[in-house]
């Protein structure tokens, strides 16, 4: 027992030292956009979350990532939930939700419509890929998935094919969701922004509520 206790103390000490290093790194990062790569910031954010860094510093990194979220790769934002072993979702969806919210706030503050549109479209593609990846997690609540799916302004997506595939993947992995929940989730998809190929798939998709199938047929 004594040895185990000593080992625990050493582990806690090491974690504390690592946390202080991460917090020191965060404190010296310039607050301006593009001073540090988005990939590095996301790796730093992952460490900060895992090591339980000061919440204020974690928020600062989230703001920096939000400024340049359009530069992120899917692998960068697939952050596992901490601690491991819980029955919660496998990935930290709440973290990605906050990153998207930071991005949207930055875009609205800049008020540069053309610039925003290009960047927002890249983030939309990234987000749809993320939603497709996490949709297969049976422990991911519908509410969190829906909130993330609806977190970008409507003009950000010129095409809803990726979002449709993510929603369909979620419905396939969660067959017990109610009809009401299916309707709620499908509200995020604009049938008028689906390609012909995807509309043909949706028209025959038994997982979709009847109302959505009718909308697809009407748009066709």
C-alpha positions in Angstrom: 0.0 0.0 0.0 2.8 2.4 0.8 4.5 1.7 -2.5 1.2 2.3 -4.4 0.7 5.6 -2.5 4.3 6.7 -3.3 3.6 5.9 -7.0 0.4 7.9 -7.0 2.3 10.8 -5.5 5.0 10.7 -8.2 2.3 10.5 -10.9 0.5 13.5 -9.5 3.8 15.4 -9.2 4.7 14.6 -12.8 1.3 15.7 -14.0 1.6 18.9 -12.1 4.9 19.7 -13.7 3.5 19.0 -17.1 0.5 21.1 -16.4 2.8 24.1 -15.4 4.8 23.7 -18.6 1.6 23.7 -20.7 0.2 26.7 -18.8 3.5 28.5 -19.3 3.4 27.9 -23.1 -0.2 29.2 -23.3 0.7 32.3 -21.4 3.4 33.3 -23.9 1.4 32.7 -27.1 0.7 36.0 -28.9 -3.0 36.8 -29.0 -2.9 37.6 -32.7 -4.3 35.3 -35.3 -1.9 33.1 -37.3 1.1 33.6 -35.0 1.0 29.9 -34.2 -0.4 27.2 -36.4 -3.9 25.8 -35.8 -2.5 22.3 -35.6 -0.1 23.2 -32.8 -2.8 25.1 -30.9 -5.1 22.1 -31.0 -2.4 19.8 -29.8 -1.7 22.2 -27.0 -5.4 22.4 -26.2 -5.7 18.7 -26.1 -2.9 18.6 -23.5 -4.4 21.4 -21.5 -7.7 19.6 -21.3 -6.1 16.3 -20.4 -3.8 17.9 -17.7 -6.7 20.0 -16.3 -5.0 23.3 -16.9 -6.5 26.5 -15.5 -9.9 27.1 -17.2 -9.1 30.7 -18.1 -6.0 29.5 -20.1 -8.0 26.7 -21.8 -10.5 29.4 -22.9 -7.7 31.5 -24.3 -6.5 28.7 -26.5 -10.0 27.9 -27.6 -10.4 31.6 -28.7 -7.1 31.4 -30.7 -8.2 28.1 -32.3 -11.6 29.7 -33.1 -9.9 32.5 -35.1 -8.4 30.0 -37.5 -10.6 26.9 -37.2 -10.8 26.8 -41.0 -7.2 25.7 -41.0 -7.8 22.6 -38.8 -7.8 19.0 -40.0 -10.3 16.4 -38.8 -7.7 14.5 -36.9 -6.9 17.7 -34.9 -10.4 18.1 -33.5 -11.1 14.4 -32.7 -10.2 15.0 -29.1 -11.1 12.0 -26.8 -13.3 12.7 -23.7 -11.4 12.8 -20.5 -11.2 10.9 -18.2 -11.3 7.6 -20.0 -13.6 4.8 -19.0 -16.8 6.7 -18.5 -20.1 5.9 -20.3 -20.1 9.3 -21.9 -19.4 10.0 -25.6 -16.0 8.9 -26.9 -15.1 12.3 -28.2 -15.2 15.7 -26.5 -18.1 17.1 -28.6 -18.6 20.0 -26.2 -15.1 21.2 -26.9 -15.7 21.3 -30.7 -19.0 23.1 -30.0 -17.1 25.8 -28.2 -14.5 26.1 -31.0 -17.3 26.5 -33.6 -19.0 29.1 -31.4 -15.7 31.0 -31.1 -15.2 30.9 -34.9 -18.8 32.2 -35.5 -18.2 35.1 -33.1 -14.9 36.0 -34.8 -16.6 35.9 -38.2 -19.4 38.1 -37.1 -16.9 40.5 -35.6 -14.9 40.8 -38.8 -18.0 41.5 -40.9 -16.2 40.6 -44.2 -18.8 38.8 -46.1 -16.8 37.3 -48.9 -13.9 36.4 -46.6 -16.3 34.9 -44.1 -18.1 32.9 -46.7 -14.9 31.1 -47.9 -13.7 30.4 -44.4 -17.1 29.4 -43.2 -17.5 26.9 -46.0 -14.2 25.3 -45.1 -15.3 25.0 -41.4 -18.7 23.6 -42.6 -16.9 20.8 -44.5 -14.7 20.1 -41.5 -17.7 20.0 -39.2 -19.6 17.7 -41.4 -16.7 15.3 -41.5 -16.5 15.5 -37.7 -20.2 14.8 -37.3 -19.9 11.8 -39.6 -17.1 10.5 -37.5 -18.8 10.9 -34.1 -22.3 9.9 -35.3 -21.4 6.2 -34.9 -20.8 6.7 -31.1 -23.8 5.1 -29.4 -23.2 7.1 -26.3 -23.5 10.5 -28.1 -26.8 12.2 -27.0 -29.0 13.4 -29.8 -29.2 16.9 -28.3 -25.4 17.4 -28.5 -25.2 16.0 -32.1 -28.1 18.3 -33.1 -26.6 21.4 -31.4 -23.3 20.9 -33.2 -25.1 20.3 -36.5 -26.9 23.6 -36.2 -24.0 25.6 -34.8 -23.0 27.3 -38.1 -25.1 30.0 -39.7 -27.3 28.7 -42.6 -25.3 30.4 -45.4 -22.1 28.5 -44.4 -23.2 25.4 -46.3 -23.8 25.8 -50.0 -24.5 22.0 -50.1 -26.0 19.8 -47.4 -24.9 16.4 -48.7 -22.2 16.0 -45.9 -24.7 17.0 -43.2 -27.3 14.6 -44.6 -24.8 11.7 -44.5 -23.9 12.6 -40.9 -27.5 12.7 -39.8 -28.3 9.5 -41.6 -25.3 7.8 -40.0 -26.5 9.0 -36.6 -30.0 7.6 -37.2 -28.5 4.3 -38.4 -26.3 4.0 -35.2 -29.2 5.0 -32.9 -32.2 3.0 -34.1 -34.2 3.5 -30.9 -34.6 7.3 -31.3 -38.3 8.3 -31.4 -40.1 9.7 -34.4 -40.2 13.2 -32.7 -36.4 13.0 -32.2 -35.9 12.1 -35.9 -37.9 15.1 -37.0 -35.9 17.3 -34.7 -32.6 16.1 -36.0 -33.6 16.3 -39.7 -34.6 19.9 -39.3 -30.9 20.7 -39.7 -30.9 19.4 -43.3 -32.1 21.7 -46.1 -33.6 19.3 -48.7 -33.2 22.1 -51.3 -29.4 22.0 -50.9 -29.0 18.3 -51.6 -27.5 17.0 -54.8 -29.6 14.8 -57.1 -27.8 11.7 -56.0 -28.4 12.3 -52.3 -32.0 13.3 -53.0 -32.5 9.9 -54.7 -31.0 8.2 -51.6 -33.1 10.2 -49.2 -36.4 9.5 -51.1 -35.9 5.8 -50.4 -34.4 6.1 -46.9 -36.7 4.4 -44.4 -34.8 5.9 -41.5 -36.1 9.4 -42.3 -39.5 10.7 -41.1 -42.2 10.6 -43.7 -42.4 14.4 -43.7 -38.8 14.7 -44.8 -39.2 12.2 -47.6 -42.1 14.2 -48.9 -40.0 17.4 -48.8 -37.3 15.6 -50.7 -39.7 14.5 -53.4 -41.1 18.0 -53.7 -37.7 19.5 -54.0 -36.9 16.9 -56.7 
